[in-house]
Amino acid sequence: MSESKPPAPHRLTASEALRRIRAGTLRAEDLLESCLERIAARDPAVHAFTHVDAAAARAALARAPSGPLQGLPVAVKDVLDVAGMPAGYGSPIWDGHRPHADAAAVAWARAAGAVVLGKTVTTEFAMMRPGATVNPLDPKRTPGGSSSGSAAAVADFMTPVAFATQTAGSIIRPAAFCGVVGYKPSFGMIPRLGLKVMSDSLDTIGVIARSVADCALFAGALTGRDLGDPDTRPDRPPRIGLCRSPSWPKAAAETVALFDRAAATLARAGAYVTPRELPDAFRALEQAHPLVMHGESARSMGWEMLEQRDLLSGRLRERLEWGAAQGPAKLDEARATFGRLQAAFPATMEGVDVLLTPSAPGEAPVGLDATGDPVFNYIWTSLHVPCVTVPAGTGPGGAPLGVQIIARRGEDRAALIWAQWVAAALVG
């Protein structure tokens, strides 16, 4: 009997690739070349990247990067600056802009041994007009947004890991739509200097990868935090609160069925599963989140609004004008709502380790004119808590569905460990 052929290096998870590099059975150079070949073969159809610099990646690897990532290829969402690479932020306003310095998160990733492949597509200023990226699992469907290119590149095996950002649902939703893992850390865990910040109270840098362990590995390496080893099984099963959330009326039939199925599967696997809904006070975030998001974005984009107004899409311009019109008093009130509910949230999790909630209303919608609804994400982004989405099945159209695991702010290690437990139970 002939031996099965090993997978091409670009198909390995980050964790498995690094294990092989450390064991001497894979060269970092072969991993990089495999990713570059995959990009050359597939990106003309997927449109995940705005810029690829193979020469710079090879040169960086030739300098023998040290650190825990040992030459691991990474893609960077085009709202984070990379020295010498174009930074368009999804808008023609910034055509030709090439920053001279890395964003802090990119610099720390390089210091940990990562090699930057290039920049991935974002929607317009990580908010509105979609780019050209398609969902690699079904090109008729949106990949989600705003981290469209990052999710598509990871799902299509062009890179093992990618930077992403979230202001409403821009990490969790595209990861779920593309059938991969997305991790939105606790607010502020990854430094934002060098990010094109839109909403100072919401913007969060995170990770998209093909396993929970990869997210923990990458985020831990660039922050210096011990996020644990999600592949190490805990000594007890989790206590899970099933949280349909105030957004439940917008869940599609496939999500309702998925949630019931997941609850039963996790209980059979040994988890303590109990309903856990948010108090009515949390419904205030439905009004507070867009006010903060668009109110702060209008102020952050003063130059674009005043000097480049005609190059903004009509939808974005309308949102920014609405945000600016709300005035400081309403913005302060909405921020106060955030603070009050952030303080109240830990009490809602008493007696459970994590919450389980949908990642999106349903399958990725057909069509590329929009990126889907963040209705199952904005609450958690507003609360500044860590979220992890894991694949949990498929819908009636054969497209992926995800569930997300929520922990208390600062308990990212728990979120990742229990997310891996949930992912393994749902697959098994």
C-alpha positions as CSV (number, residue, x, y, z in Angstrom):
1,M,0.0,0.0,0.0
2,S,1.4,3.4,-1.0
3,E,1.8,6.1,1.7
4,S,-0.6,9.0,1.5
5,K,0.9,12.2,0.2
6,P,1.5,14.8,2.9
7,P,-0.6,18.0,2.6
8,A,0.9,20.9,0.7
9,P,2.5,23.3,3.3
10,H,-0.1,26.1,2.6
11,R,-2.9,23.8,3.8
12,L,-1.3,23.3,7.2
13,T,-2.7,25.2,10.2
14,A,-0.2,27.7,11.7
15,S,0.2,25.4,14.8
16,E,1.0,22.3,12.7
17,A,3.3,24.2,10.3
18,L,5.3,25.5,13.3
19,R,5.5,22.1,14.9
20,R,7.0,20.7,11.6
21,I,9.4,23.7,11.3
22,R,10.6,23.1,14.9
23,A,10.9,19.3,14.2
24,G,12.9,19.9,11.1
25,T,10.4,18.3,8.7
26,L,9.3,21.5,7.1
27,R,11.4,24.5,6.0
28,A,9.9,28.0,6.6
29,E,11.0,28.8,3.0
30,D,8.9,26.0,1.7
31,L,5.9,27.2,3.7
32,L,6.3,30.8,2.3
33,E,6.7,29.6,-1.3
34,S,3.7,27.4,-1.0
35,C,1.5,30.3,0.3
36,L,2.8,32.6,-2.5
37,E,2.1,29.9,-5.2
38,R,-1.4,29.5,-3.7
39,I,-2.0,33.3,-3.9
40,A,-0.8,33.4,-7.5
41,A,-3.1,30.6,-8.4
42,R,-6.2,31.6,-6.6
43,D,-6.3,35.3,-5.9
44,P,-7.2,36.3,-9.4
45,A,-10.6,34.6,-8.7
46,V,-11.0,35.4,-5.0
47,H,-9.6,38.9,-4.9
48,A,-8.5,38.6,-1.2
49,F,-5.4,40.8,-1.5
50,T,-4.9,44.4,-2.5
51,H,-1.1,44.0,-2.5
52,V,1.4,41.1,-2.3
53,D,5.1,41.7,-1.9
54,A,6.8,38.3,-2.5
55,A,10.3,39.9,-2.7
56,A,9.9,41.6,0.7
57,A,8.5,38.4,2.3
58,R,11.5,36.4,1.0
59,A,13.9,39.1,2.1
60,A,12.3,39.1,5.6
61,L,12.6,35.4,5.8
62,A,16.2,35.4,4.7
63,R,17.0,37.5,7.7
64,A,16.1,34.4,9.8
65,P,13.4,35.8,12.0
66,S,13.6,34.5,15.6
67,G,10.7,34.3,18.0
68,P,7.9,31.9,18.5
69,L,6.4,32.4,15.0
70,Q,9.6,31.4,13.2
71,G,8.8,32.8,9.7
72,L,5.1,32.2,9.8
73,P,3.4,34.0,6.9
74,V,0.7,36.5,7.8
75,A,-1.7,38.7,5.9
76,V,-2.6,42.2,7.1
77,K,-6.0,43.9,6.7
78,D,-5.7,47.1,4.8
79,V,-6.6,49.3,7.7
80,L,-3.3,48.5,9.4
81,D,-0.1,50.1,8.2
82,V,2.8,48.1,6.9
83,A,6.0,50.0,6.1
84,G,6.4,50.5,2.4
85,M,3.2,48.9,1.4
86,P,0.1,50.7,0.0
87,A,-2.4,51.7,2.6
88,G,-5.7,52.5,0.9
89,Y,-8.1,51.7,3.7
90,G,-10.7,50.6,1.1
91,S,-11.0,54.1,-0.4
92,P,-9.7,55.9,-3.5
93,I,-9.0,58.9,-1.2
94,W,-5.8,57.2,0.0
95,D,-4.6,55.9,-3.4
96,G,-0.8,56.1,-3.5
97,H,-0.3,56.3,0.3
98,R,2.6,54.3,1.6
99,P,3.3,54.6,5.3
100,H,6.9,54.6,6.4
101,A,6.3,52.6,9.6
102,D,4.5,49.5,10.7
103,A,1.4,49.6,12.8
104,A,2.3,48.6,16.4
105,A,0.6,45.2,16.0
106,V,2.4,44.4,12.8
107,A,5.7,45.5,14.3
108,W,5.2,43.2,17.3
109,A,4.1,40.3,15.0
110,R,7.4,40.8,13.0
111,A,9.4,40.9,16.2
112,A,7.8,37.5,17.1
113,G,9.0,36.1,13.8
114,A,6.0,36.6,11.4
115,V,6.6,37.4,7.7
116,V,4.1,39.7,6.1
117,L,2.8,38.5,2.7
118,G,0.8,41.6,1.9
119,K,-2.4,43.5,2.5
120,T,-6.0,42.1,2.4
121,V,-9.1,43.8,1.1
122,T,-11.3,45.8,3.5
123,T,-14.6,47.5,2.9
124,E,-14.5,51.3,2.7
125,F,-12.8,52.5,5.8
126,A,-13.8,49.1,7.4
127,M,-17.4,50.3,7.3
128,M,-19.3,50.5,4.0
129,R,-18.7,49.9,0.3
130,P,-17.5,46.2,-0.2
131,G,-14.3,45.4,-2.1
132,A,-14.0,42.8,-4.9
133,T,-13.5,39.8,-2.6
134,V,-15.8,36.8,-3.1
135,N,-16.5,34.0,-0.7
136,P,-14.0,31.2,-1.8
137,L,-16.5,28.5,-0.8
138,D,-19.2,30.0,-3.0
139,P,-18.2,33.0,-5.2
140,K,-21.9,34.0,-5.5
141,R,-21.9,34.8,-1.7
142,T,-20.4,37.6,0.3
143,P,-17.3,36.7,2.3
144,G,-18.6,39.1,5.0
145,G,-16.9,42.3,6.1
146,S,-15.3,44.4,6.8
147,S,-12.4,41.9,7.1
148,S,-13.4,40.4,3.8
149,G,-10.0,39.7,2.3
150,S,-8.5,38.3,5.6
151,A,-11.3,35.8,6.0
152,A,-11.2,34.7,2.3
153,A,-7.4,34.4,2.3
154,V,-7.4,32.2,5.3
155,A,-10.4,30.1,4.1
156,D,-8.7,29.6,0.7
157,F,-5.4,28.5,2.2
158,M,-3.5,31.5,0.9
159,T,-2.2,32.3,4.5
160,P,-2.5,30.4,7.7
161,V,-3.4,33.6,9.7
162,A,-4.5,37.1,9.1
163,F,-5.0,40.3,11.0
164,A,-8.6,41.5,11.1
165,T,-10.5,44.3,13.0
166,Q,-14.0,44.7,14.4
167,T,-16.1,47.7,15.1
168,A,-19.5,45.9,14.9
169,G,-19.0,42.4,13.5
170,S,-16.1,42.6,11.1
171,I,-14.1,39.7,12.5
172,I,-16.7,37.2,13.7
173,R,-19.2,37.5,10.8
174,P,-16.7,37.0,7.9
175,A,-14.9,34.2,9.7
176,A,-18.3,32.5,10.2
177,F,-19.3,33.1,6.6
178,C,-16.1,31.6,5.3
179,G,-16.1,28.6,7.6
180,V,-13.0,29.5,9.6
181,V,-12.2,30.7,13.2
182,G,-12.3,34.4,14.2
183,Y,-11.1,35.8,17.5
184,K,-12.0,39.3,18.7
185,P,-9.9,39.9,21.8
186,S,-10.9,42.0,24.8
187,F,-11.0,45.6,23.9
188,G,-7.5,47.1,23.9
189,M,-5.5,43.9,24.2
190,I,-3.8,44.4,20.9
191,P,-2.3,48.0,20.5
192,R,-4.0,50.1,17.8
193,L,-1.3,52.7,16.9
194,G,-1.0,52.6,13.1
195,L,-4.6,51.4,12.7
196,K,-6.9,53.7,10.7
197,V,-9.2,54.2,13.7
198,M,-12.8,55.0,13.1
199,S,-14.5,54.5,16.4
200,D,-12.2,55.0,19.4
201,S,-14.6,53.2,21.8
202,L,-15.1,50.2,19.6
203,D,-12.3,49.4,17.1
204,T,-10.6,46.2,18.1
205,I,-7.7,44.3,16.3
206,G,-8.0,40.5,16.2
207,V,-7.2,37.4,14.3
208,I,-8.7,35.1,11.7
209,A,-7.2,31.6,11.3
210,R,-8.1,28.0,10.6
211,S,-8.1,26.8,14.3
212,V,-8.6,28.2,17.7
213,A,-5.1,27.1,18.6
214,D,-3.7,29.3,15.8
215,C,-5.6,32.3,17.1
216,A,-4.2,31.8,20.6
217,L,-0.7,31.2,19.3
218,F,-0.6,34.3,17.1
219,A,-2.3,36.7,19.5
220,G,-0.2,35.4,22.4
221,A,3.1,35.8,20.4
222,L,2.4,39.5,19.4
223,T,1.1,40.6,22.8
224,G,3.4,38.5,25.1
225,R,0.3,37.2,26.9
226,D,-0.1,33.6,27.9
227,L,-3.4,32.6,26.2
228,G,-2.9,29.0,27.0
229,D,-2.8,26.0,24.7
230,P,-6.4,25.3,23.5
231,D,-5.3,21.9,22.2
232,T,-4.8,20.8,25.8
233,R,-8.1,19.5,27.0
234,P,-9.3,21.0,30.3
235,D,-9.8,18.7,33.3
236,R,-13.6,19.4,33.3
237,P,-16.3,20.3,30.8
238,P,-17.5,23.9,30.5
239,R,-20.5,25.5,32.0
240,I,-22.2,27.1,29.0
241,G,-25.0,29.7,29.0
242,L,-27.1,29.6,25.9
243,C,-27.7,33.2,25.0
244,R,-30.1,33.9,22.1
245,S,-29.7,37.6,22.9
246,P,-32.1,40.4,22.0
247,S,-31.3,39.9,18.4
248,W,-32.9,36.4,18.3
249,P,-35.9,37.5,16.2
250,K,-33.5,38.1,13.3
251,A,-32.1,34.5,13.4
252,A,-32.8,32.6,10.2
253,A,-34.4,29.2,10.4
254,E,-31.1,27.5,9.9
255,T,-29.6,29.3,12.9
256,V,-32.5,28.4,15.1
257,A,-32.0,24.8,14.2
258,L,-28.2,25.0,14.6
259,F,-28.5,26.5,18.1
260,D,-30.8,23.7,19.3
261,R,-28.6,21.1,17.7
262,A,-25.4,22.6,19.2
263,A,-27.0,22.8,22.7
264,A,-27.9,19.1,22.5
265,T,-24.5,18.1,21.2
266,L,-22.6,20.0,23.8
267,A,-24.8,18.6,26.6
268,R,-24.1,15.0,25.3
269,A,-20.4,15.8,25.3
270,G,-20.6,16.6,29.1
271,A,-21.1,20.4,29.2
272,Y,-23.5,21.9,31.7
273,V,-25.8,23.8,29.4
274,T,-28.3,26.3,30.7
275,P,-30.4,29.2,29.2
276,R,-28.9,32.6,30.0
277,E,-30.5,35.7,28.5
278,L,-29.3,39.2,28.9
279,P,-31.5,41.5,31.0
280,D,-33.8,44.0,29.2
281,A,-31.4,46.8,30.0
282,F,-29.0,45.5,27.3
283,R,-31.5,46.3,24.6
284,A,-30.2,49.9,24.9
285,L,-27.1,48.9,23.0
286,E,-29.3,48.7,19.8
287,Q,-29.4,52.5,19.8
288,A,-26.2,53.2,21.6
289,H,-23.9,51.2,19.3
290,P,-24.7,53.0,16.0
291,L,-24.6,56.3,17.7
292,V,-21.1,55.7,19.1
293,M,-19.9,54.0,15.9
294,H,-21.0,56.7,13.5
295,G,-20.6,59.6,15.9
296,E,-17.0,58.8,16.6
297,S,-16.3,57.9,13.0
298,A,-17.6,61.3,11.8
299,R,-15.1,63.0,14.1
300,S,-12.2,60.7,13.2
301,M,-12.8,61.3,9.5
302,G,-12.8,65.1,9.7
303,W,-10.2,65.5,6.9
304,E,-12.0,63.1,4.6
305,M,-15.4,64.7,5.3
306,L,-14.1,68.2,4.8
307,E,-11.6,67.8,2.0
308,Q,-12.5,64.6,0.1
309,R,-16.2,64.4,0.6
310,D,-17.0,63.6,-3.0
311,L,-14.8,60.4,-2.9
312,L,-16.8,58.9,0.0
313,S,-19.5,56.5,-1.0
314,G,-23.0,57.9,-0.7
315,R,-24.0,55.4,2.1
316,L,-20.9,56.1,4.2
317,R,-21.4,59.9,3.8
318,E,-25.0,59.5,5.0
319,R,-23.9,57.5,8.0
320,L,-21.2,60.0,8.9
321,E,-23.5,63.0,8.5
322,W,-26.1,61.3,10.7
323,G,-23.4,60.6,13.3
324,A,-22.2,64.1,13.3
325,A,-25.7,65.5,13.6
326,Q,-26.3,63.6,16.9
327,G,-24.2,66.1,18.8
328,P,-21.9,65.7,21.8
329,A,-24.6,65.2,24.4
330,K,-26.1,62.2,22.7
331,L,-22.7,60.7,22.1
332,D,-21.7,61.1,25.7
333,E,-25.0,59.5,26.8
334,A,-24.4,56.5,24.5
335,R,-20.8,56.1,25.8
336,A,-22.3,56.2,29.3
337,T,-24.6,53.4,28.3
338,F,-21.6,51.4,27.2
339,G,-19.9,51.9,30.5
340,R,-22.9,51.1,32.6
341,L,-23.6,47.8,30.7
342,Q,-20.0,46.8,30.6
343,A,-20.0,47.1,34.4
344,A,-23.2,45.1,34.6
345,F,-22.2,42.3,32.3
346,P,-20.1,40.1,34.6
347,A,-23.2,39.5,36.8
348,T,-25.1,38.1,33.9
349,M,-22.5,35.3,33.6
350,E,-22.6,34.2,37.2
351,G,-22.4,30.4,37.4
352,V,-21.2,29.9,33.8
353,D,-17.8,30.0,32.1
354,V,-18.9,31.3,28.8
355,L,-21.9,32.2,26.7
356,L,-22.8,30.5,23.4
357,T,-24.6,32.7,20.9
358,P,-25.0,32.8,17.1
359,S,-22.2,34.3,15.0
360,A,-24.5,35.7,12.3
361,P,-28.2,35.5,11.4
362,G,-27.6,32.7,8.9
363,E,-25.6,31.7,5.9
364,A,-23.6,34.2,4.0
365,P,-26.1,36.1,1.8
366,V,-26.0,35.7,-2.0
367,G,-24.7,38.8,-3.7
368,L,-21.6,41.0,-3.3
369,D,-23.2,44.4,-2.8
370,A,-23.4,44.1,1.0
371,T,-21.5,42.0,3.6
372,G,-24.3,40.8,5.9
373,D,-25.9,42.0,9.1
374,P,-23.8,42.4,12.3
375,V,-26.9,42.1,14.5
376,F,-25.4,39.2,16.5
377,N,-22.1,41.0,17.0
378,Y,-22.6,44.6,18.0
379,I,-23.7,43.8,21.6
380,W,-20.5,42.0,22.4
381,T,-18.3,44.5,20.7
382,S,-19.9,47.3,22.7
383,L,-19.3,45.3,25.9
384,H,-15.6,44.9,25.1
385,V,-15.6,41.2,25.8
386,P,-13.6,38.5,24.0
387,C,-15.5,36.5,21.3
388,V,-14.5,33.5,19.3
389,T,-16.5,32.1,16.4
390,V,-16.0,28.4,15.4
391,P,-17.5,26.5,12.5
392,A,-20.7,24.6,13.5
393,G,-22.2,23.1,10.4
394,T,-23.8,24.2,7.2
395,G,-27.1,25.8,6.2
396,P,-29.6,24.8,3.5
397,G,-27.5,26.3,0.8
398,G,-24.4,24.4,1.9
399,A,-22.7,27.5,3.2
400,P,-21.0,27.5,6.6
401,L,-22.7,28.4,9.9
402,G,-20.8,29.4,13.1
403,V,-21.4,29.8,16.8
404,Q,-19.5,32.3,19.0
405,I,-18.2,31.8,22.5
406,I,-18.2,34.9,24.8
407,A,-16.3,35.3,28.0
408,R,-15.9,38.1,30.5
409,R,-13.6,41.0,29.6
410,G,-10.0,40.1,30.2
411,E,-10.7,36.3,30.2
412,D,-9.5,35.7,26.7
413,R,-7.6,32.6,27.8
414,A,-10.9,31.1,29.0
415,A,-12.7,32.2,25.8
416,L,-10.1,30.4,23.6
417,I,-9.8,27.2,25.7
418,W,-13.6,26.8,25.9
419,A,-14.0,27.7,22.2
420,Q,-11.7,24.8,21.3
421,W,-13.7,22.5,23.6
422,V,-16.9,23.6,21.8
423,A,-15.3,23.2,18.4
424,A,-14.1,19.7,19.1
425,A,-17.4,18.6,20.6
426,L,-19.4,19.9,17.6
427,V,-17.1,18.2,15.1
428,G,-16.9,15.0,17.1
